[in-house]
Amino acid sequence: MTSSKNQEFNQGVICGIDEAGRGPVLGPMVICGVCFFEAELTLLDDIGVKDSKKLSPKKRSELAKIIKKKCNNYKTIIISAQEIDAREKKRITLNRLEEIKMAEIIEALKPNIIYVDAADVNEARFGKSIQKLLKYSPTKIISKHKADDLYPIVSASSIIAKDTRDSIIEELKKNYGDFGSGYPSDTRSIEFLREWIIEKKKAPLIARKSWETTKKIISEEISNTKITDFVK
């Protein structure tokens, strides 16, 4: 930590930060930071907070409401498919985009201890990169893989992030129809994307055009370079 940074932060406030929707080819990514006073962290165990992926959508929604009501503060950032794609022109990786957005959340909340779910294979490097972006010096940043499974405060942020993304996906389906979860492993999502590209000759706004999944379908259906073209 550099001595030139402003040392002001919210004393005794612990923050957890996590994302939802990093991998999907359809829809946004949501990053959330949740703050609690250290003395109140036991509440998270009491209400059954755990990794959002281990909870049903209904349970996530119920817990998200409680966490928002009981926490000291929270902030969510929604990153659209277009913004995710735009990072390529800026020559930044998805990890770097996460670092920038997580730093933005930390600056807004000013906690003194932060736990983040590390996106980088080098978890310590991820935390240090975020710290360098801050205009103040928190006491510490703990950056760990699977932090949403290790620390209830990160689980809490994961729950709000996932619940927020689920709500956005349901709203998008009102305009686009049922496109599934948006993940490349979801057959319904790939069928939707392929059908849209065949009909409209371009990807929908909710699709991440920088994803190999989208590029492959566009190549096959618009450029007509299906693998069968090369098989005699």
Buried (B, 14 or more C-beta within 10 A) or exposed (E): BEEEEEEEBBEBBBBBBBBBBBBBBBBBBBBBBBBBEEEEBEBBEEBEBBBBEEBEEEBBBBBBEBBBEBBBBBBBBBBBBEBBBBBEEEEEEBBBBBBBBBBBBBEEBBBBBBBBBBBBEEBEBBBBBBBEBBEBBBEEBBBBBEBBBBBBBBBBBBBBBBBBBBBBBEEBEEEBEEBBBBBBEBEEBBEBBBBBBEEEEEBBEBBBBBBEBBEBBBEBBBEEEEEEEEEE
